[in-house]
């Protein structure tokens, strides 16, 4: 949805339109959960819910929803007889929620996650059980339905709205925060009801400690992947705009002393690259204490063992040290600076999305993720 904001602004936000959004994927689905198609009443289209296979059928369903006001969830795939008509050629199956309009909460969440002062929000929508029961038309909620149109979960742990029971709200909060951290929308089941958790996280950030050659390549890779980049070093000869023309923020100082200045926190991945104990270890301590999403540090295996002993003496717990990745990066076999940068960025991405042996979606207590193995491939 975020990638459609410019298009929507060009259309004018008051233009009458409906929305289709992928809420579940099974098999080799062409687009992930959260992929969006917008269709205006005058026939303009933006976005996609497949590789082009089902857009026409989804647009027709949006037109129907615009007339009757119902929300529908429609399955397209090989197991569905309709698939032969719409041609889901990649062989996967997708569940698409058809909405008669663009929910205001969704638009606000997408906009609110943009910019340096943005905050991440998950918009939780109750899914209809068939297509469509009358109670899912526009109306006041009845028994067992969401008391408000959506429940909003923000990345600071606050919630707006309720599922109607404290235990359900606690489970939802845990699951939505995990989805926000990973940046992955998903369908989930709570209390016997199905919900779609649509996430709009803030832009992820990579903080590199040490203005070394690897950091130069890593900056370029991270920006290509949508990360905001920060390089921190106390050595003015290394941390120069000439050496880092593409970096978003270049900070001169000791990593632990500038942590507040740069707002180091859970949205950050931290790569400690300086090979200097007096820089490395204070940076690791701050990053782990502030619960940064990824913390990795250069150094041999022996260096890592000795370092962990010193970090324990500095007050870090075994649980915190278990989150430290070192030697940093996936073992791709390369040793050149650009190859090392690639291995580091690959590990950061794998850690975010659950790759390299980590489950794609970690289930929070009480959350049943309604999803099978679903790699995203071309359809």
Secondary structure as UniProt FT lines:
FT   HELIX           2..4
FT   HELIX           5..11
FT   TURN            13..14
FT   STRAND          17..26
FT   TURN            33..34
FT   STRAND          36..40
FT   TURN            41..42
FT   STRAND          45..47
FT   HELIX           55..68
FT   STRAND          72..77
FT   TURN            78..79
FT   TURN            81..82
FT   HELIX           83..86
FT   TURN            89..90
FT   STRAND          93..99
FT   HELIX           104..112
FT   TURN            116..117
FT   STRAND          121..126
FT   HELIX           134..136
FT   TURN            143..144
FT   STRAND          151..154
FT   TURN            155..156
FT   STRAND          159..160
FT   HELIX           166..182
FT   STRAND          186..190
FT   TURN            191..192
FT   STRAND          193..200
FT   STRAND          205..209
FT   HELIX           213..224
FT   TURN            225..226
FT   STRAND          228..233
FT   TURN            236..238
FT   TURN            241..243
FT   TURN            245..246
FT   STRAND          249..252
FT   TURN            255..257
FT   HELIX           259..262
FT   TURN            266..267
FT   STRAND          268..272
FT   HELIX           277..289
FT   TURN            290..291
FT   STRAND          294..297
FT   HELIX           301..313
FT   TURN            314..315
FT   HELIX           318..321
FT   TURN            322..323
FT   STRAND          324..325
FT   HELIX           337..353
FT   TURN            356..357
FT   TURN            365..366
FT   STRAND          368..369
//
